[in-house]
Amino acid sequence: MEQTKKDNMQLLVRRVFLLITDILLINGAVFLSLIMRFDIAISQIPTEYMDAFLINVIPHTVITLMIFWMFGMYQSLWQYASITEVYKIVQASVVAEVVHISFTFFVDWRLPRSCYFMTAVFMIMALGASRFMYRMVRGAMNSRVHTKDKYNLMIVGAGNTTDVILREIQDARYMENAKVTCIIDDDPSKIGKSIRGVKVAGDRNCIKAMVRKYDVDEIIIAIPSASNVEKSKIISICKDTDCSLKIVPAVHQMMNGEFNVNEIRNVDVEDLLGREPVQVNLDTIMGYVKGKTIMVTGGGGSIGSELCRQLVAYEPERLIIFDIYENSAYEIEQELRIKKPQTEVIALIGSVRNMSRLEDVFAQYKPDIVYHAAAHKHVPLMETSPNEAVKNNVCGTWNVARMADKYSCEKMVLISTDKAVNPVNMMGATKRICEMIIQTYNEKSKTEFVAVRFGNVLGSNGSVIPLFKKQIQAGGPITVTHPDVIRYFMTIPEAVSLVLEAGAYAKGGEIFILDMGQPVKIDDLAKNLIRLSGLTLGVDMEIEYTGLRPGEKLYEELLMEEEGLQDTDNKLIHIGKPMEFDKEEFLIKLENLEKVAYEENGDIRDYVKQIVTTYKPE
């Protein structure tokens, strides 16, 4: 409260000072125009003109100040004065002088005609100089105050974004303790030139040398239009320095499509993956959900909740969030009710294992489209609890498929995984059975059944990067199972976009697969995350190799050799040709598997191997 009073008092003092300055400048401009008109000799000014000037001082001053106020000249923060404020000064001065001419002619307090033109010019010059002088003085004072705390900054990219960052820094609006020492750009025509007094010192190959030369503490990568691959290459160079790294988001990630320095963020390990995001034009294909009742099982999870967020944007009539965990279901329900009040959002608690609960939900709400995201996904846990993997993943999917068929849903979309390909663990094997359920019911039902298969999802519950970050915060060590483990990665929005596109393209029975680019070594992710956290491997943080966990592969596959590939309109999304198997025999084995799972007798893996012939448990 005390600080607010102090700030208001300072603002009042500044405005009073500005008003007094303007009063002097307004009348000084008129008087100077008179002197200039009569050869800079006050004695040569006729008495009638001097009397007209003196008698008009008060009304001219009051009217001009009112015009300045109307043009917002006392609401602007002049320490941030720019070309916009220059326009305001010119417009306000011209309007004020037009009024000045009209008023003096009306009351017959006329001045020489040339004086009016010169007065406008002098006012523009004087007012502009006063405002920008204030900015220069304030900037110099800020510079002196923070000189001891300055740190050196390098900016990569010599475009418009860098110009904005430099202006904000030089005006002390952003990173006021930073001193920009150099700029890096790959355009040979820019090297050696300057932006706002800062030299473009070289291309990306000079980054390490320039860091040493200018003693750089921090690097901002300011090339929002560059591809993810190019950004990844530049980040890979920068991360080998001891500098902290920041990045300007991609153009499509900026709010309203316009750059704001507040959107600059720390470089994260995701920026190093170097794969272009999957571009899905959902606006042209999502008409199939408008006005429909949509059900998302596992709707409170990482993928399920993002599905719900994206779905409500396309105006379904009703969205049913079905999840066994009440807290997560409640949170996403409340979020969506606030964001999209026009859509009826209903959170229902229940398990996909419970057929009677599913029957009740389907009978009451009759969903048109079902996205099935409910599943156990943690590989080591499913190795020690294989029956639970079958009950939840296999039996749960079977239950949902039967209800979708019985209540004539239009579509059911299964969330699958790359671990279903040649599985070595129970989680992957159960997901492969889920895909077989989808293919089986697609042949016997009017409902369109489809599966979507992708790799590891960045930031999802239990994924590796959040785990690494927690381990770093706890002081380490970071645990990596094996130095040669590689994985495919995608973001949660990408995964969900693929799921939604699959629902649009589905004709029934397909397994949609994302071209996820090159796989990434988990060991490299850990090392990069250590560097990006400002730590040194072997000094501040250690990596501990714990050995492959039960059921874990060194690498994952996205497609079985037998499946082949078909392209879709989206070149990064493919369709795996369904594998042939005896559907009737499969259903008999499926019933037996369910019975064995709930009896809790013997090793259920033997029964799983009878169904999934590519399952090779280690």
Secondary structure as GFF3:
##gff-version 3
##sequence-region A 1 618
A	DSSP	alpha_helix	2	37	.	.	.	ID=ss1
A	DSSP	three_ten_helix	42	44	.	.	.	ID=ss2
A	DSSP	alpha_helix	47	55	.	.	.	ID=ss3
A	DSSP	alpha_helix	57	70	.	.	.	ID=ss4
A	DSSP	three_ten_helix	78	80	.	.	.	ID=ss5
A	DSSP	alpha_helix	83	107	.	.	.	ID=ss6
A	DSSP	alpha_helix	113	145	.	.	.	ID=ss7
A	DSSP	three_ten_helix	147	149	.	.	.	ID=ss8
A	DSSP	beta_strand	151	156	.	.	.	ID=ss9
A	DSSP	alpha_helix	160	170	.	.	.	ID=ss10
A	DSSP	beta_strand	178	184	.	.	.	ID=ss11
A	DSSP	beta_strand	194	195	.	.	.	ID=ss12
A	DSSP	beta_strand	198	202	.	.	.	ID=ss13
A	DSSP	three_ten_helix	204	206	.	.	.	ID=ss14
A	DSSP	alpha_helix	207	214	.	.	.	ID=ss15
A	DSSP	beta_strand	218	221	.	.	.	ID=ss16
A	DSSP	alpha_helix	228	238	.	.	.	ID=ss17
A	DSSP	beta_strand	244	247	.	.	.	ID=ss18
A	DSSP	three_ten_helix	251	253	.	.	.	ID=ss19
A	DSSP	three_ten_helix	255	257	.	.	.	ID=ss20
A	DSSP	three_ten_helix	261	263	.	.	.	ID=ss21
A	DSSP	beta_strand	265	266	.	.	.	ID=ss22
A	DSSP	three_ten_helix	269	272	.	.	.	ID=ss23
A	DSSP	three_ten_helix	282	284	.	.	.	ID=ss24
A	DSSP	three_ten_helix	286	289	.	.	.	ID=ss25
A	DSSP	beta_strand	293	297	.	.	.	ID=ss26
A	DSSP	alpha_helix	302	312	.	.	.	ID=ss27
A	DSSP	beta_strand	318	323	.	.	.	ID=ss28
A	DSSP	alpha_helix	326	339	.	.	.	ID=ss29
A	DSSP	beta_strand	344	349	.	.	.	ID=ss30
A	DSSP	alpha_helix	355	365	.	.	.	ID=ss31
A	DSSP	beta_strand	369	372	.	.	.	ID=ss32
A	DSSP	alpha_helix	379	384	.	.	.	ID=ss33
A	DSSP	alpha_helix	386	389	.	.	.	ID=ss34
A	DSSP	pi_helix	390	395	.	.	.	ID=ss35
A	DSSP	alpha_helix	396	406	.	.	.	ID=ss36
A	DSSP	beta_strand	411	417	.	.	.	ID=ss37
A	DSSP	three_ten_helix	418	420	.	.	.	ID=ss38
A	DSSP	alpha_helix	426	444	.	.	.	ID=ss39
A	DSSP	beta_strand	448	454	.	.	.	ID=ss40
A	DSSP	beta_strand	456	458	.	.	.	ID=ss41
A	DSSP	alpha_helix	464	473	.	.	.	ID=ss42
A	DSSP	beta_strand	478	480	.	.	.	ID=ss43
A	DSSP	beta_strand	486	487	.	.	.	ID=ss44
A	DSSP	beta_strand	489	491	.	.	.	ID=ss45
A	DSSP	alpha_helix	492	505	.	.	.	ID=ss46
A	DSSP	beta_strand	511	514	.	.	.	ID=ss47
A	DSSP	beta_strand	520	521	.	.	.	ID=ss48
A	DSSP	alpha_helix	522	532	.	.	.	ID=ss49
A	DSSP	beta_strand	543	545	.	.	.	ID=ss50
A	DSSP	beta_strand	565	567	.	.	.	ID=ss51
A	DSSP	beta_strand	573	576	.	.	.	ID=ss52
A	DSSP	alpha_helix	583	599	.	.	.	ID=ss53
A	DSSP	alpha_helix	605	611	.	.	.	ID=ss54
###
